[in-house]
Amino acid sequence: MQTMYYKTSNFIQHTGNMVDLNEFRRRQAAAAQRDSLARQPEVEAYLPEEEPGFRPVVLTLSPEERRRARRERQAWRLDACASAAVIVMTLAFLLRMVV
């Protein structure tokens, strides 16, 4: 077995790796709520005192987006009906085989 010696300049030096956990949590919360439909809390340090601590989210959809959403809901309904029909036919077939 051979012993190998390395210079200390080859090692990683851990300097400047301090992490502010409060700032990290604040960034994570902001990133998680960016697309949320819930009321989004604001950091009070950035708000004037007369404004509330939340910002209501106003949902405005264009007519095309509403049509697309309606079609998607209709497609899910048709899919659920087709799945229920397959289950009912399977049960009817099994009952005919048993009786």
DSSP file with accessible surface (Angstrom, degrees, kcal/mol):
  #  RESIDUE AA STRUCTURE BP1 BP2  ACC     N-H-->O    O-->H-N    N-H-->O    O-->H-N    TCO  KAPPA ALPHA  PHI   PSI    X-CA   Y-CA   Z-CA
    1    1 A M              0   0  236      0, 0.0     2,-0.4     0, 0.0     0, 0.0   0.000 360.0 360.0 360.0 139.9    0.0    0.0    0.0
    2    2 A Q        -     0   0  166      2,-0.0     2,-0.5     0, 0.0     0, 0.0  -0.896 360.0-137.5-115.9 134.9    1.3    3.4   -0.9
    3    3 A T        -     0   0   92     -2,-0.4     2,-0.5     2,-0.0     0, 0.0  -0.780  18.4-158.7 -89.8 129.9    0.6    6.6    1.0
    4    4 A M        -     0   0  123     -2,-0.5     2,-0.4     2,-0.0    -2,-0.0  -0.927   1.4-153.7-112.2 134.5   -0.1    9.6   -1.2
    5    5 A Y        -     0   0  203     -2,-0.5     2,-0.4     0, 0.0    -2,-0.0  -0.889   9.0-164.5-109.4 133.9    0.3   13.2    0.1
    6    6 A Y        -     0   0  144     -2,-0.4     2,-0.1     2,-0.0     5,-0.0  -0.890  22.6-115.2-115.6 148.7   -1.7   16.1   -1.3
    7    7 A K    >   -     0   0  157     -2,-0.4     3,-1.6     1,-0.1     4,-0.2  -0.472  26.4-120.3 -74.9 152.7   -1.1   19.8   -0.9
    8    8 A T  G >  S+     0   0  115      1,-0.3     3,-1.1     2,-0.2    -1,-0.1   0.700 108.1  73.2 -69.9 -14.7   -3.7   21.7    1.0
    9    9 A S  G 3  S+     0   0   86      1,-0.2    -1,-0.3     3,-0.0     4,-0.1   0.719  89.3  61.5 -71.5 -16.5   -4.4   23.9   -2.1
   10   10 A N  G <  S+     0   0  109     -3,-1.6    -1,-0.2     2,-0.1     2,-0.2   0.598  88.4  89.8 -82.4 -13.4   -6.1   20.9   -3.6
   11   11 A F  S <  S-     0   0  122     -3,-1.1     2,-0.3    -4,-0.2    -3,-0.0  -0.548  87.1-104.9 -85.5 154.0   -8.8   20.8   -1.0
   12   12 A I        -     0   0  141     -2,-0.2     2,-0.6     2,-0.0    -1,-0.1  -0.580  30.2-144.8 -75.7 131.6  -12.1   22.6   -1.1
   13   13 A Q        -     0   0  141     -2,-0.3     2,-1.5    -4,-0.1    -1,-0.0  -0.880   4.5-145.1-101.7 123.7  -12.1   25.6    1.1
   14   14 A H        +     0   0  147     -2,-0.6     2,-0.4     2,-0.0     3,-0.2  -0.625  43.8 142.4 -90.3  81.7  -15.5   26.3    2.7
   15   15 A T        +     0   0  107     -2,-1.5    -2,-0.1     1,-0.2     0, 0.0  -0.958  63.4  12.7-121.9 139.8  -15.6   30.1    2.8
   16   16 A G  S    S+     0   0   80     -2,-0.4    -1,-0.2     1,-0.1    -2,-0.0   0.752  83.1 125.6  73.4  22.6  -18.6   32.2    2.1
   17   17 A N        +     0   0  103     -3,-0.2     2,-0.2     2,-0.1    -1,-0.1   0.129  29.0 132.7-100.2  22.0  -21.0   29.3    2.3
   18   18 A M        -     0   0  178      1,-0.0     2,-0.5     2,-0.0    -3,-0.0  -0.546  40.9-157.8 -74.7 136.0  -23.3   30.8    5.0
   19   19 A V        -     0   0   99     -2,-0.2     2,-0.9     4,-0.0     3,-0.1  -0.964  14.1-139.9-119.7 128.6  -26.9   30.5    4.1
   20   20 A D     >  -     0   0   99     -2,-0.5     4,-2.3     1,-0.2     5,-0.2  -0.775  16.1-164.9 -84.8 107.3  -29.6   32.8    5.6
   21   21 A L  H  > S+     0   0   94     -2,-0.9     4,-2.8     1,-0.2     5,-0.2   0.849  84.7  55.3 -67.1 -34.3  -32.4   30.3    6.2
   22   22 A N  H  > S+     0   0   99      2,-0.2     4,-2.3     1,-0.2    -1,-0.2   0.936 110.4  45.4 -64.0 -43.2  -35.1   32.9    6.6
   23   23 A E  H  > S+     0   0   56      2,-0.2     4,-2.5     1,-0.2    -2,-0.2   0.912 112.9  51.4 -65.1 -39.8  -34.3   34.4    3.2
   24   24 A F  H  X S+     0   0  104     -4,-2.3     4,-2.4     1,-0.2    -2,-0.2   0.939 111.4  46.8 -62.6 -45.2  -34.2   30.9    1.7
   25   25 A R  H  X S+     0   0  149     -4,-2.8     4,-2.6     1,-0.2    -1,-0.2   0.896 110.8  52.7 -64.0 -39.3  -37.6   30.1    3.1
   26   26 A R  H  X S+     0   0   98     -4,-2.3     4,-2.3    -5,-0.2    -1,-0.2   0.930 110.9  46.8 -63.3 -42.4  -39.0   33.4    1.9
   27   27 A R  H  X S+     0   0  164     -4,-2.5     4,-2.4     2,-0.2    -2,-0.2   0.908 112.7  49.4 -65.4 -41.7  -37.8   32.8   -1.6
   28   28 A Q  H  X S+     0   0  105     -4,-2.4     4,-2.3     2,-0.2    -2,-0.2   0.909 111.6  48.8 -64.4 -41.7  -39.2   29.2   -1.6
   29   29 A A  H  X S+     0   0   47     -4,-2.6     4,-1.9     2,-0.2    -2,-0.2   0.914 112.0  49.1 -64.8 -40.1  -42.6   30.5   -0.3
   30   30 A A  H  X S+     0   0   53     -4,-2.3     4,-0.8    -5,-0.2    -2,-0.2   0.911 112.2  48.1 -65.9 -40.1  -42.7   33.2   -3.0
   31   31 A A  H  < S+     0   0   47     -4,-2.4     4,-0.4     1,-0.2     3,-0.4   0.889 112.4  49.2 -68.0 -36.0  -41.8   30.7   -5.7
   32   32 A A  H  < S+     0   0   76     -4,-2.3     3,-0.3     1,-0.2    -1,-0.2   0.843 115.2  43.6 -72.3 -30.8  -44.4   28.2   -4.5
   33   33 A Q  H >< S+     0   0   60     -4,-1.9     3,-0.8     1,-0.2    -1,-0.2   0.487  85.9  92.4 -94.7  -1.7  -47.1   30.9   -4.4
   34   34 A R  T 3< S+     0   0  168     -4,-0.8    -1,-0.2    -3,-0.4    -2,-0.1   0.915 101.4  27.8 -59.8 -40.3  -46.3   32.6   -7.7
   35   35 A D  T 3  S+     0   0  147     -4,-0.4    -1,-0.3    -3,-0.3    -2,-0.1   0.303  96.9 120.8-103.8  10.2  -48.8   30.3   -9.5
   36   36 A S    <   -     0   0   40     -3,-0.8     4,-0.1     1,-0.1    -3,-0.1  -0.427  56.8-148.4 -76.2 148.8  -51.2   29.7   -6.6
   37   37 A L  S    S+     0   0  127     -2,-0.1    20,-0.3     2,-0.1    -1,-0.1   0.480  72.3  94.8 -91.2  -4.9  -54.8   30.8   -6.8
   38   38 A A  S    S-     0   0   59      1,-0.1     2,-0.2    18,-0.1    -2,-0.0  -0.311  96.0 -77.1 -78.6 168.8  -54.9   31.5   -3.0
   39   39 A R        -     0   0  164     17,-0.1    -1,-0.1     1,-0.1    -2,-0.1  -0.485  50.7-133.4 -65.8 136.0  -54.3   34.9   -1.5
   40   40 A Q  E     -A   55   0A  27     15,-1.1    15,-1.1    -2,-0.2     2,-0.1  -0.802  12.4-132.5-100.3 121.4  -50.6   35.6   -1.5
   41   41 A P  E     -A   54   0A  77      0, 0.0     2,-0.3     0, 0.0    13,-0.2  -0.408  19.9-143.9 -69.8 148.3  -49.0   36.9    1.6
   42   42 A E        -     0   0   57     11,-1.7     2,-0.5    -2,-0.1     5,-0.0  -0.794  21.9-105.8-108.7 154.3  -46.7   39.9    1.3
   43   43 A V    >   -     0   0   51     -2,-0.3     3,-1.3     1,-0.2     4,-0.5  -0.697  28.5-143.2 -78.0 124.0  -43.6   40.6    3.1
   44   44 A E  G >  S+     0   0  164     -2,-0.5     3,-0.7     1,-0.3    -1,-0.2   0.747  93.1  67.8 -67.2 -22.2  -44.6   43.4    5.5
   45   45 A A  G 3  S+     0   0   90      1,-0.2    -1,-0.3    -3,-0.0    -2,-0.0   0.813 103.7  45.0 -67.6 -24.8  -41.2   45.2    5.3
   46   46 A Y  G <  S+     0   0  172     -3,-1.3    -1,-0.2     2,-0.1    -2,-0.2   0.523  99.9  84.2 -96.2  -7.8  -42.0   46.1    1.6
   47   47 A L  S <  S-     0   0   35     -3,-0.7     2,-0.1    -4,-0.5     6,-0.0  -0.761  79.4-118.7 -98.5 142.7  -45.6   47.2    2.1
   48   48 A P    >   -     0   0   59      0, 0.0     3,-1.0     0, 0.0    -2,-0.1  -0.390  34.8-111.5 -66.4 158.8  -46.8   50.6    3.2
   49   49 A E  T 3  S+     0   0  191      1,-0.2    -2,-0.0    -2,-0.1    -5,-0.0   0.755 111.1  58.9 -70.0 -23.4  -48.7   50.5    6.5
   50   50 A E  T 3  S+     0   0  160      2,-0.1    -1,-0.2     0, 0.0    -3,-0.0   0.680  89.4  85.0 -83.8 -13.1  -52.1   51.4    5.0
   51   51 A E  S <  S-     0   0  107     -3,-1.0    -4,-0.1     1,-0.1     0, 0.0  -0.585  85.1-108.6 -86.8 149.6  -52.2   48.4    2.6
   52   52 A P        -     0   0   78      0, 0.0    -1,-0.1     0, 0.0    -2,-0.1  -0.263  27.1-112.5 -69.9 166.3  -53.5   45.0    3.6
   53   53 A G  S    S+     0   0   40    -12,-0.1   -11,-1.7    -6,-0.0     2,-0.3   0.264  94.1  54.3 -85.5  11.4  -51.1   42.1    4.0
   54   54 A F  E     -A   41   0A  81    -13,-0.2   -15,-0.1     2,-0.0     0, 0.0  -0.962  67.5-141.7-140.6 162.5  -52.5   40.1    1.1
   55   55 A R  E     -A   40   0A 126    -15,-1.1   -15,-1.1    -2,-0.3     2,-0.1  -0.969  25.0-132.1-124.7 113.5  -53.2   40.7   -2.6
   56   56 A P        -     0   0   79      0, 0.0     2,-0.6     0, 0.0   -18,-0.1  -0.405  19.6-128.5 -66.8 143.0  -56.4   39.1   -3.9
   57   57 A V        -     0   0   57    -20,-0.3     2,-0.6    -2,-0.1   -18,-0.0  -0.825  17.2-153.6 -94.7 122.3  -55.9   37.2   -7.1
   58   58 A V        -     0   0  115     -2,-0.6     2,-0.8     2,-0.0     0, 0.0  -0.875   7.1-147.8 -98.7 120.8  -58.4   38.2   -9.9
   59   59 A L        +     0   0  120     -2,-0.6     2,-0.5   -22,-0.0    -2,-0.0  -0.803  22.4 173.1 -92.1 113.1  -59.0   35.4  -12.4
   60   60 A T        -     0   0  117     -2,-0.8     2,-0.4     0, 0.0    -2,-0.0  -0.981   6.1-175.3-121.5 120.9  -59.7   36.8  -15.8
   61   61 A L        -     0   0   92     -2,-0.5    -2,-0.0     4,-0.0     0, 0.0  -0.926  22.9-125.5-115.8 142.2  -60.0   34.4  -18.7
   62   62 A S     >  -     0   0   51     -2,-0.4     4,-2.4     1,-0.1     5,-0.2  -0.361  34.1-104.6 -75.3 161.9  -60.4   35.3  -22.3
   63   63 A P  H  > S+     0   0   74      0, 0.0     4,-2.4     0, 0.0     5,-0.2   0.895 122.8  53.1 -57.1 -36.3  -63.4   33.8  -24.2
   64   64 A E  H  > S+     0   0  101      1,-0.2     4,-2.5     2,-0.2     5,-0.2   0.912 108.2  49.2 -66.7 -40.6  -61.0   31.3  -25.9
   65   65 A E  H  > S+     0   0   85      2,-0.2     4,-2.4     1,-0.2    -1,-0.2   0.890 110.8  50.9 -65.3 -37.8  -59.6   30.1  -22.5
   66   66 A R  H  X S+     0   0  119     -4,-2.4     4,-2.5     2,-0.2    -2,-0.2   0.914 110.9  48.5 -64.7 -41.8  -63.1   29.7  -21.2
   67   67 A R  H  X S+     0   0  111     -4,-2.4     4,-2.7    -5,-0.2    -2,-0.2   0.929 111.5  49.8 -62.4 -42.9  -64.1   27.7  -24.2
   68   68 A R  H  X S+     0   0  121     -4,-2.5     4,-2.3     1,-0.2    -2,-0.2   0.920 111.7  48.1 -62.6 -42.7  -61.0   25.5  -23.9
   69   69 A A  H  X S+     0   0   33     -4,-2.4     4,-2.4     2,-0.2    -1,-0.2   0.900 111.3  50.7 -64.4 -40.2  -61.7   24.9  -20.2
   70   70 A R  H  X S+     0   0  131     -4,-2.5     4,-2.4     2,-0.2    -2,-0.2   0.927 110.8  48.7 -63.9 -42.9  -65.4   24.0  -21.0
   71   71 A R  H  X S+     0   0  140     -4,-2.7     4,-2.5     1,-0.2    -1,-0.2   0.893 110.6  51.3 -63.2 -38.9  -64.2   21.5  -23.7
   72   72 A E  H  X S+     0   0  115     -4,-2.3     4,-2.3     2,-0.2    -1,-0.2   0.920 110.0  48.3 -66.0 -41.9  -61.8   20.0  -21.3
   73   73 A R  H  X S+     0   0  130     -4,-2.4     4,-2.3     1,-0.2    -2,-0.2   0.910 111.8  50.6 -63.4 -40.7  -64.4   19.6  -18.6
   74   74 A Q  H  X S+     0   0  103     -4,-2.4     4,-2.6     2,-0.2    -2,-0.2   0.908 108.6  51.8 -64.1 -39.0  -66.7   18.0  -21.2
   75   75 A A  H  X S+     0   0   57     -4,-2.5     4,-2.4     1,-0.2    -2,-0.2   0.917 109.5  49.5 -64.3 -40.6  -64.0   15.6  -22.3
   76   76 A W  H  X S+     0   0  168     -4,-2.3     4,-2.4     2,-0.2    -1,-0.2   0.903 110.7  50.9 -64.2 -39.6  -63.4   14.5  -18.6
   77   77 A R  H  X S+     0   0  149     -4,-2.3     4,-2.4     2,-0.2    -2,-0.2   0.935 111.3  47.0 -62.8 -45.0  -67.2   14.0  -18.2
   78   78 A L  H  X S+     0   0  110     -4,-2.6     4,-2.5     1,-0.2    -2,-0.2   0.898 111.6  51.6 -63.4 -39.4  -67.3   11.8  -21.4
   79   79 A D  H  X S+     0   0   88     -4,-2.4     4,-2.4    -5,-0.2    -1,-0.2   0.913 110.0  48.9 -63.5 -41.9  -64.3    9.9  -20.2
   80   80 A A  H  X S+     0   0   59     -4,-2.4     4,-2.5     2,-0.2    -2,-0.2   0.910 111.5  49.7 -65.1 -40.7  -65.9    9.2  -16.8
   81   81 A C  H  X S+     0   0   85     -4,-2.4     4,-2.4     2,-0.2    -2,-0.2   0.913 110.8  49.5 -64.3 -41.5  -69.1    8.1  -18.5
   82   82 A A  H  X S+     0   0   55     -4,-2.5     4,-2.2     2,-0.2    -2,-0.2   0.916 111.5  48.9 -64.5 -40.9  -67.3    5.7  -20.8
   83   83 A S  H  X S+     0   0   57     -4,-2.4     4,-2.1     1,-0.2    -2,-0.2   0.918 111.4  49.2 -64.6 -42.0  -65.3    4.2  -17.9
   84   84 A A  H  X S+     0   0   52     -4,-2.5     4,-2.7     1,-0.2    -2,-0.2   0.903 109.4  53.2 -63.7 -38.9  -68.6    3.7  -16.0
   85   85 A A  H  X S+     0   0   49     -4,-2.4     4,-2.7     2,-0.2     5,-0.2   0.909 107.7  50.3 -64.0 -40.5  -70.2    2.1  -19.0
   86   86 A V  H  X S+     0   0   81     -4,-2.2     4,-2.3     2,-0.2    -1,-0.2   0.929 111.7  48.3 -63.6 -40.8  -67.3   -0.4  -19.3
   87   87 A I  H  X S+     0   0  102     -4,-2.1     4,-2.5     2,-0.2    -2,-0.2   0.932 112.0  48.9 -66.0 -42.9  -67.6   -1.3  -15.6
   88   88 A V  H  X S+     0   0   95     -4,-2.7     4,-2.7     1,-0.2    -2,-0.2   0.927 111.8  48.9 -64.3 -42.3  -71.4   -1.7  -15.9
   89   89 A M  H  X S+     0   0  128     -4,-2.7     4,-2.5     1,-0.2    -1,-0.2   0.907 111.1  50.6 -64.5 -38.5  -71.0   -4.0  -19.0
   90   90 A T  H  X S+     0   0   72     -4,-2.3     4,-2.5    -5,-0.2    -2,-0.2   0.932 111.9  46.8 -64.3 -44.2  -68.3   -6.0  -17.2
   91   91 A L  H  X S+     0   0   98     -4,-2.5     4,-2.5     2,-0.2    -2,-0.2   0.908 112.2  50.6 -64.2 -40.4  -70.6   -6.5  -14.1
   92   92 A A  H  X S+     0   0   49     -4,-2.7     4,-2.3     2,-0.2    -2,-0.2   0.921 111.0  48.8 -63.9 -42.6  -73.6   -7.4  -16.3
   93   93 A F  H  X S+     0   0  125     -4,-2.5     4,-2.0     2,-0.2    -2,-0.2   0.929 111.8  48.9 -62.3 -44.4  -71.5  -10.0  -18.2
   94   94 A L  H  X S+     0   0   92     -4,-2.5     4,-2.1     1,-0.2    -2,-0.2   0.899 110.8  50.3 -63.7 -39.0  -70.2  -11.5  -14.9
   95   95 A L  H  X S+     0   0  115     -4,-2.5     4,-2.5     1,-0.2    -1,-0.2   0.894 109.5  51.0 -66.4 -38.0  -73.8  -11.7  -13.5
   96   96 A R  H  < S+     0   0  206     -4,-2.3    -1,-0.2     1,-0.2    -2,-0.2   0.855 110.9  49.3 -66.0 -35.3  -75.0  -13.4  -16.7
   97   97 A M  H  < S+     0   0  130     -4,-2.0    -1,-0.2    -5,-0.2    -2,-0.2   0.874 114.4  44.5 -70.8 -37.8  -72.1  -16.0  -16.4
   98   98 A V  H  <        0   0  122     -4,-2.1    -2,-0.2    -5,-0.2    -3,-0.2   0.906 360.0 360.0 -74.4 -39.5  -72.9  -16.7  -12.8
   99   99 A V     <        0   0  151     -4,-2.5    -4,-0.0    -5,-0.2    -3,-0.0  -0.178 360.0 360.0 -86.0 360.0  -76.7  -16.9  -13.1
